[in-house]
Amino acid sequence: MLLEIKLATITGITGLVFAMGPIPVMAAAGTDFAAPADLYQEATAGREPVIGASYFGTHFHRLVLNPGERALLTHWPSSRIGAIRLWDSGTLWSEIATQPGQWKYERMDSYVEQAVVRDADILYTLGGTPRWASARRDEPCPYGLGCAAEPVRMAHWEEYVRRVVQRYRGRIKAYELWNEPHFSDIPRDRNAPGFYTGSVAQMVEMARIARKVLDENDPNAVLATPGFGNGPDRLELFLEAGGKQYIQAVAYHFYSRNSDEFAKQIVEVRNIMKRQGLENLPLWNTETGVGVDAEGGLPPAGNRALSYPEAAARFAQYLVVGGAASLEYFYHYAWDNERSGMMDRSGATLPGRFVYEKVQEWLLGARMLGCKKALPHAVICEGERDGARFAVAWSEAEQPYFLPAPPGWVIASLERMPGAGDIPQTSLVWAELNSWPLYIRYQPAP
C-alpha cells in the first residue's frame, strides 16, 4: 500500500516520491507506450470510427417460446440493443421448413417484429439443412441429423432463401451465409462434427444463389461471408474459391482467451481481406462471448474457468477494442445464455449486463482514436467526444500498474465499471489499473 505520495510536479510521473511500500509497476513520463509489433495499434490505426448504437448487438434464445416449451420467456430488455443476429433462436432452415412444402414462420415473425419496432438491425444467419433436403440425411449435427450437409438439390436452397427474403424484404438488412462452417477440403475438417461439413465449392455455389435471390428481391440487402471461427484459413479458402465476388461484408467470430488474442485475430482477418482485395469491405464480429464454468458448462478452452465478474471485465475489453478497430457490428452471444450472457435461468441479472450498458455510455457517439499496448502490461484505447479527450485502459498484471497522463494533460475524472470496486489509487497525473477497464477523462494541464 502506498502510504505517502509527494507530488513534485504535475506534468510527469518522475516527480513522484514513494515514502513506504513496494515500488509499483509504472511507465515513466514521456515513455513511448507502443510495444514492438503492437497488435492493438495495427488493429486500430488510421480508422477512427464513430461508435453508433448498431455496434452493440446481441442474440436472444427465447424471445418466443414454442408451444409446450419449458423455459423462461425472455423479454426484450430496457438496455439499448442496436442489432440482433438470428441464430440459436429457433429460426434455422430446418426449424421453419420441417417438411417439404410446410413453412412455419410464427417464431421468426415475432423476432423480426420485436426488432423492427425497436429500430434494431437484423442479421439472419442462413443454413441448418432440414433432414428431408440434406445430402447426408444421417450425418450427426448439433441441431439434428443431416443439418450440417449441403442440400441434396440446390433448388431446395434457392427456394428457402427466396421465401425468407421475400417475406422479410426491407426488414432484414443483412444475411450471413452460414454459421462456422468446416470444409471437407481441409484435412483437419474431414469427418469432424460441425455446422457445415460440405466442400468449399458447394458453399460458394450457395453464395452465388443467395446473392442472385437478393438481387432479384431485395437488392439493398447485404450478404456476408459465413461466420467463420477458430481458423481464418477457412475464410481465405472461401474467398479464393470465388466467394468474394458475391459478398458485401466479412463475418467472423472473434472468440478469444484475452484481449491480446482478440486484437491478433482482427489483424489476421484484415490481412486476409487485404490479400483478397477486400480491405474496404466492412468487418463484422457476428458472434463473441466470454464463458464461465457455470452449471452444465465448460471453462474456456485452454484457460482456467472464469468467474462472472472476470468474464464481464474481459467482455468489456473486447467491446472497447472492437469499437476502436472499426468492427461495424459486435454481436454478443447471448443475452439469455447463462454461461456467457446477461441473465441466468431464473431471469436474474448477471454482471455482463452492467458492463454492456456502461461501455455503451462511454462509447456511444465517441470517435475512437486507436488503441496501443503500454509496456509492459496495460492496454490504452483513446477517444474523444464533444471536444473532450478520454481513454479506456486496463492491465492484466498481477501487481498494480500506474498509467501516466499524456504529456500536457492531467486527469479530470475517473469512472470504474459497476461491480469493479472502489476507484483505485489516483492523482492528477497517473491512474492505477487492473483488469477492469477504467474510463479516464483528461483535461489540459494548467
SVG drawing of the C-alpha trace seen along z (x, -y; Angstrom):
<svg xmlns="http://www.w3.org/2000/svg" viewBox="-48 -27 60 69">
<polyline fill="none" stroke="black" stroke-width="0.4" points="0.0,0.0 1.2,-3.5 1.1,-5.4 2.6,-8.7 2.9,-10.3 4.6,-13.6 3.9,-15.4 7.0,-17.3 5.4,-18.1 2.0,-17.7 3.5,-17.1 5.1,-13.7 5.5,-10.6 9.2,-11.1 8.5,-13.6 6.6,-11.0 8.3,-10.0 7.1,-6.9 7.7,-7.0 6.7,-3.5 5.6,-0.2 6.7,1.7 7.5,-0.2 4.6,0.3 5.0,1.0 4.7,-2.2 5.7,-3.9 8.0,-7.0 6.7,-10.3 7.2,-10.7 7.5,-6.9 6.6,-5.7 3.8,-3.3 3.8,-1.4 5.4,2.0 7.3,3.5 4.8,5.0 1.9,3.7 -1.1,5.6 -3.5,3.1 -2.1,0.3 -2.1,2.5 -5.8,3.4 -6.9,-0.2 -4.5,-2.6 -6.0,-5.1 -9.6,-4.0 -11.1,-6.5 -14.7,-5.2 -17.6,-7.0 -19.4,-4.4 -23.1,-4.1 -25.9,-2.2 -25.9,0.6 -22.4,1.6 -24.0,3.1 -25.7,6.3 -26.7,9.5 -28.5,12.8 -31.7,13.9 -32.6,17.6 -36.1,17.3 -37.9,14.1 -40.6,16.5 -41.4,19.9 -42.7,22.8 -45.9,24.5 -45.1,26.7 -41.5,25.4 -40.5,25.3 -38.3,22.3 -38.3,18.8 -39.5,16.4 -37.0,13.6 -38.5,10.1 -36.8,7.5 -34.6,5.7 -34.6,2.0 -30.9,1.8 -30.2,0.3 -29.9,3.1 -28.8,1.8 -28.8,5.1 -29.7,8.7 -28.4,11.9 -30.9,14.6 -29.0,17.8 -29.9,20.3 -33.3,18.5 -35.4,21.3 -35.2,19.8 -32.9,22.3 -34.0,23.6 -34.7,26.9 -36.9,25.2 -39.1,23.2 -39.3,25.9 -39.7,29.1 -41.3,30.9 -41.3,30.3 -43.7,27.6 -44.5,26.8 -43.3,23.4 -43.6,22.2 -42.8,18.5 -44.5,17.6 -41.4,17.6 -39.3,15.8 -42.1,13.3 -42.1,12.4 -38.3,11.9 -38.4,9.7 -41.3,7.6 -39.8,7.1 -36.5,5.9 -38.1,3.7 -40.3,1.8 -37.2,1.0 -35.1,-0.1 -32.6,2.8 -30.8,4.0 -31.4,7.7 -28.8,10.2 -30.3,13.5 -27.9,16.5 -28.9,18.8 -28.4,22.6 -29.3,25.6 -30.4,28.0 -33.6,29.9 -33.1,33.7 -35.5,34.1 -33.3,31.7 -29.9,32.9 -27.3,34.6 -26.3,36.7 -29.5,37.4 -28.0,39.5 -24.9,37.4 -24.6,36.1 -25.2,32.4 -25.7,30.2 -29.3,29.4 -30.5,32.8 -29.4,35.4 -28.3,34.0 -28.3,30.3 -24.6,29.7 -24.7,31.1 -25.2,29.1 -28.7,29.6 -29.1,32.6 -30.5,30.3 -29.6,26.6 -33.2,25.9 -34.1,26.6 -31.7,23.9 -32.9,21.4 -36.5,21.9 -35.6,21.4 -33.6,18.3 -36.2,16.8 -39.1,17.4 -37.2,15.8 -36.0,12.8 -39.5,12.2 -41.2,12.4 -38.8,10.1 -37.8,7.8 -36.8,4.4 -36.8,5.5 -33.9,7.9 -31.0,5.8 -28.3,8.5 -27.8,12.2 -24.9,14.3 -24.3,17.2 -23.8,19.9 -22.6,20.4 -19.0,21.6 -18.5,23.9 -15.9,26.7 -14.8,27.6 -14.1,31.1 -11.3,29.7 -9.3,29.1 -7.7,32.2 -8.4,31.3 -12.1,30.7 -12.8,34.1 -15.1,36.2 -15.1,33.5 -18.5,32.6 -19.7,29.1 -22.4,26.8 -21.3,27.4 -19.3,30.4 -19.5,30.0 -17.0,28.6 -16.0,25.0 -17.2,25.2 -20.7,26.1 -20.6,23.2 -19.5,20.8 -22.4,22.0 -24.8,21.3 -23.3,17.8 -24.0,17.3 -27.6,18.4 -28.2,16.3 -26.8,13.2 -28.9,13.8 -32.0,14.2 -31.2,11.0 -30.6,9.1 -33.9,10.1 -35.9,9.5 -34.1,7.2 -31.0,5.7 -30.1,3.4 -29.7,6.3 -26.1,7.3 -24.8,10.8 -21.9,11.5 -19.5,14.4 -20.2,17.4 -19.4,16.5 -16.1,18.3 -14.5,19.1 -11.2,20.6 -9.5,20.7 -9.0,17.7 -7.7,20.2 -11.3,21.2 -12.2,17.7 -9.4,17.3 -10.2,20.6 -13.8,19.5 -12.8,16.1 -10.1,17.6 -12.6,20.2 -14.8,17.4 -16.9,16.5 -15.6,12.9 -17.5,12.0 -20.8,12.5 -20.4,10.9 -20.5,7.3 -19.2,7.9 -16.8,10.2 -18.2,12.0 -16.0,13.6 -16.5,15.0 -13.7,13.4 -13.8,15.8 -10.6,15.2 -8.8,16.0 -7.7,12.4 -7.7,9.0 -4.2,9.6 -5.6,12.6 -8.7,10.6 -6.6,7.9 -4.4,10.5 -7.4,12.2 -8.6,8.8 -5.2,8.2 -5.2,11.7 -8.6,11.3 -7.9,7.9 -4.6,9.2 -6.6,11.8 -9.1,9.2 -6.2,7.1 -4.7,10.0 -8.0,10.7 -8.6,7.1 -11.4,6.7 -9.8,4.3 -12.6,1.7 -15.4,4.1 -16.9,3.9 -15.8,6.4 -18.4,7.7 -17.9,9.6 -21.1,11.7 -20.5,13.8 -18.4,13.4 -19.0,14.3 -16.8,14.9 -18.0,18.0 -17.7,19.1 -17.7,22.5 -21.4,22.4 -23.5,25.4 -23.6,27.6 -21.0,25.5 -17.3,25.8 -14.4,23.4 -13.0,21.5 -10.7,23.7 -7.1,23.7 -7.9,21.4 -8.9,21.7 -12.6,21.1 -13.6,17.5 -16.0,16.1 -18.9,14.0 -17.1,10.7 -13.9,11.8 -15.8,12.7 -17.6,9.4 -14.3,7.5 -12.9,9.4 -16.0,8.8 -15.7,5.1 -12.2,5.2 -13.3,6.8 -16.1,4.3 -13.7,1.4 -11.0,2.8 -13.6,3.9 -15.1,0.5 -11.7,-1.1 -10.9,1.4 -13.9,0.3 -15.8,3.6 -19.1,2.4 -21.1,4.8 -20.4,6.7 -23.0,9.4 -22.6,10.6 -23.5,14.3 -26.0,14.4 -28.3,12.3 -30.2,15.2 -27.3,17.7 -26.4,18.4 -22.8,19.2 -21.9,16.1 -25.0,13.8 -26.7,11.1 -29.2,13.2 -29.4,16.6 -32.1,19.2 -34.2,17.5 -34.1,14.2 -31.6,12.6 -29.2,10.0 -25.6,11.1 -22.5,8.7 -22.2,8.7 -25.3,6.6 -23.9,3.8 -20.7,3.9 -22.6,3.8 -24.6,0.7 -21.5,-1.1 -19.4,-0.6 -22.4,-2.0 -22.4,-5.0 -18.7,-5.5 -18.5,-5.0 -21.8,-5.9 -21.2,-8.9 -17.4,-8.9 -14.7,-9.0 -12.2,-6.3 -8.6,-7.4 -7.0,-3.9 -5.5,-1.5 -2.0,-0.7 -0.1,1.6 1.6,-0.2 4.7,1.6 4.7,4.0 1.1,4.9 -1.5,2.2 -3.8,1.5 -5.0,-2.0 -7.8,-2.9 -8.2,-6.6 -11.1,-8.6 -12.9,-12.0 -16.4,-13.1 -17.9,-16.6 -14.4,-18.1 -13.3,-16.1 -10.5,-13.6 -10.7,-10.3 -9.1,-6.9 -10.3,-3.4 -7.5,-1.4 -6.8,1.8 -4.0,4.1 -3.7,7.9 -0.6,7.6 -0.8,9.3 0.5,6.2 -0.9,2.6 0.1,0.8 0.2,-3.0 -0.6,-4.8 0.6,-8.4 -1.5,-11.1 -0.3,-12.1 2.2,-15.0 0.3,-18.3 -2.8,-16.7 -4.0,-15.8 -6.7,-13.5 -10.1,-15.3 -12.1,-12.3 -12.3,-8.5 -15.1,-6.1 -14.9,-2.4 -17.2,0.4 -20.2,1.4 -19.0,4.1 -15.3,3.4 -14.9,1.9 -13.6,-1.5 -11.8,-3.9 -8.1,-2.9 -5.1,-5.0 -5.0,-8.1 -3.5,-11.6 -3.8,-14.3 -1.1,-12.6 -1.5,-8.8 -4.2,-6.2 -3.9,-2.7 -5.1,0.0 -6.3,3.6 -8.3,6.0 -11.5,3.9 -11.5,1.2 -11.2,-2.3 -12.7,-5.3 -10.2,-8.3 -11.3,-11.8 -8.4,-14.2 -8.2,-18.0 -5.3,-20.3 -2.7,-20.7 -2.7,-24.1"/>
</svg>
